[in-house]
């Protein structure tokens, strides 16, 4: 994980703990090979179509950038489930992630935009100013970046 992301994550976890929420970081940086293994495991468990909606292919994962992390609750330490978004810890993450520079990459109701199912546990570090702008806009990172000329692609 990138140093700046790790520092921000430590601050987020400490603030959550101070506010009564025991969060854990479950998965941060993944190598190409680790991402391949995650995708293969999901494919075996759920089939290729579903796996492709849940796991990015190697070379396309935010985890490989060193700026994404999956967070979960200490009550369910290895449980990455959509119900996390409705639990106290998940609600806290949704309300506070931007304070620490994180956005939820795959929010509810945005699968058609992001290409992935709702993952309330998956947060990506973009820095505090940008995270706060994105949170205030109500857009996903996927929507926000191209609208503001930050997607790295030339204009058509």
C-alpha positions as CSV (number, residue, x, y, z in Angstrom):
1,X,0.0,0.0,0.0
2,X,1.3,3.5,-0.7
3,X,2.6,5.3,2.3
4,X,0.2,8.2,2.1
5,X,-2.8,5.8,1.8
6,X,-1.5,3.8,4.7
7,X,-1.2,6.9,6.9
8,X,-4.7,8.0,5.9
9,X,-6.1,4.5,6.7
10,X,-4.4,4.5,10.1
11,X,-6.1,7.9,10.8
12,X,-9.5,6.6,9.6
13,X,-9.2,3.4,11.8
14,X,-8.2,5.4,14.8
15,X,-11.0,7.9,14.4
16,X,-13.5,5.1,14.0
17,X,-12.2,3.4,17.1
18,X,-12.4,6.7,19.0
19,X,-16.0,7.0,17.9
20,X,-16.9,3.5,19.0
21,X,-16.5,1.5,15.8
22,X,-13.9,-1.3,15.6
23,X,-12.9,-1.5,12.0
24,X,-10.2,-3.7,10.5
25,X,-8.3,-3.5,7.2
26,X,-8.8,-6.8,5.5
27,X,-7.2,-6.4,2.1
28,X,-4.9,-3.6,0.8
29,X,-2.3,-3.9,-1.9
30,X,-2.5,-7.0,-4.2
31,X,0.1,-8.1,-6.7
32,X,-1.0,-9.1,-10.2
33,X,-0.7,-12.8,-9.1
34,X,-2.7,-12.2,-6.0
35,X,-5.5,-10.5,-8.0
36,X,-5.5,-13.4,-10.4
37,X,-5.9,-15.8,-7.5
38,X,-8.8,-13.8,-6.1
39,X,-10.5,-13.8,-9.5
40,X,-9.9,-17.5,-10.0
41,X,-11.3,-18.3,-6.5
42,X,-14.5,-16.2,-7.2
43,X,-14.9,-17.8,-10.6
44,X,-14.7,-21.3,-9.0
45,X,-17.2,-20.3,-6.3
46,X,-19.7,-18.3,-8.3
47,X,-19.0,-18.8,-12.0
48,X,-17.3,-16.4,-14.5
49,X,-20.2,-14.0,-15.0
50,X,-20.7,-13.2,-11.4
51,X,-17.0,-13.2,-10.6
52,X,-16.5,-10.5,-13.2
53,X,-19.0,-8.3,-11.5
54,X,-17.2,-8.7,-8.2
55,X,-13.5,-8.8,-8.9
56,X,-11.4,-6.8,-11.4
57,X,-9.2,-8.7,-13.7
58,X,-5.5,-8.6,-12.9
59,X,-4.0,-5.3,-14.1
60,X,-7.3,-3.5,-13.6
61,X,-7.8,-3.6,-9.8
62,X,-7.6,-0.5,-7.6
63,X,-5.9,-2.8,-5.1
64,X,-2.9,-3.1,-7.5
65,X,-2.5,0.7,-7.4
66,X,-1.8,0.6,-3.7
67,X,-4.6,3.1,-2.9
68,X,-7.6,0.7,-2.2
69,X,-8.4,-1.2,0.9
70,X,-11.3,-3.5,2.0
71,X,-12.4,-2.6,5.5
72,X,-14.6,-4.7,7.8
73,X,-15.8,-4.9,11.3
74,X,-13.9,-6.7,14.1
75,X,-17.3,-8.4,14.9
76,X,-17.1,-10.1,11.5
77,X,-13.4,-9.9,10.6
78,X,-13.4,-11.8,7.3
79,X,-16.9,-11.0,6.2
80,X,-17.1,-8.8,3.1
81,X,-20.8,-8.6,2.6
82,X,-23.2,-6.0,1.3
83,X,-24.9,-5.9,4.7
84,X,-21.8,-4.1,6.0
85,X,-23.2,-0.9,4.4
86,X,-26.2,-1.0,6.8
87,X,-24.3,-1.9,9.9
88,X,-23.0,0.8,12.3
89,X,-19.4,0.5,11.0
90,X,-20.4,0.6,7.4
91,X,-22.6,3.6,8.0
92,X,-19.7,5.3,9.7
93,X,-17.4,4.6,6.8
94,X,-19.9,6.0,4.3
95,X,-20.4,9.1,6.4
96,X,-16.7,9.7,7.3
97,X,-14.4,8.2,4.6
98,X,-14.0,11.5,2.8
99,X,-12.7,13.2,5.9
100,X,-9.7,10.9,5.5
101,X,-9.4,11.1,1.7
102,X,-11.3,7.9,0.8
103,X,-14.3,7.3,-1.4
104,X,-16.4,4.2,-1.7
105,X,-15.5,3.0,-5.2
106,X,-18.6,0.9,-5.8
107,X,-21.6,2.5,-4.1
108,X,-25.2,1.1,-4.0
109,X,-27.2,1.6,-7.1
110,X,-24.2,2.4,-9.3
111,X,-23.3,-1.0,-10.8
112,X,-24.2,0.2,-14.3
113,X,-21.7,3.0,-13.9
114,X,-18.9,1.3,-12.1
115,X,-19.2,-2.2,-13.7
116,X,-19.1,-3.8,-10.2
117,X,-21.6,-4.8,-7.6
118,X,-22.1,-2.7,-4.5
119,X,-19.1,-3.0,-2.2
120,X,-19.6,-0.8,0.9
121,X,-16.3,-2.2,2.3
122,X,-14.1,-1.1,-0.6
123,X,-12.6,2.3,-0.2
124,X,-10.1,4.1,-2.4
125,X,-7.7,6.9,-1.4
126,X,-7.9,10.0,-3.5
127,X,-6.8,12.7,-1.0
128,X,-9.1,14.7,1.3
129,X,-9.9,17.6,-1.0
130,X,-11.0,15.4,-3.9
131,X,-12.8,12.9,-1.7
132,X,-14.8,15.7,-0.1
133,X,-15.7,17.1,-3.6
134,X,-16.7,13.7,-4.8
135,X,-18.8,13.0,-1.7
136,X,-20.5,16.4,-2.0
137,X,-21.3,15.8,-5.7
138,X,-23.1,12.6,-5.1
139,X,-21.2,11.1,-8.1
140,X,-19.0,8.0,-8.1
141,X,-15.3,8.4,-8.8
142,X,-16.0,6.8,-12.2
143,X,-18.5,9.6,-13.0
144,X,-16.6,12.4,-11.4
145,X,-13.2,12.1,-13.0
146,X,-14.1,12.4,-16.6
147,X,-16.5,15.2,-15.9
148,X,-13.6,17.2,-14.5
149,X,-11.0,16.2,-17.0
150,X,-9.2,13.9,-14.6
151,X,-9.7,10.5,-16.3
152,X,-6.5,10.6,-18.3
153,X,-8.2,10.1,-21.6
154,X,-8.1,12.7,-24.3
155,X,-11.4,14.6,-25.1
156,X,-13.3,13.2,-28.0
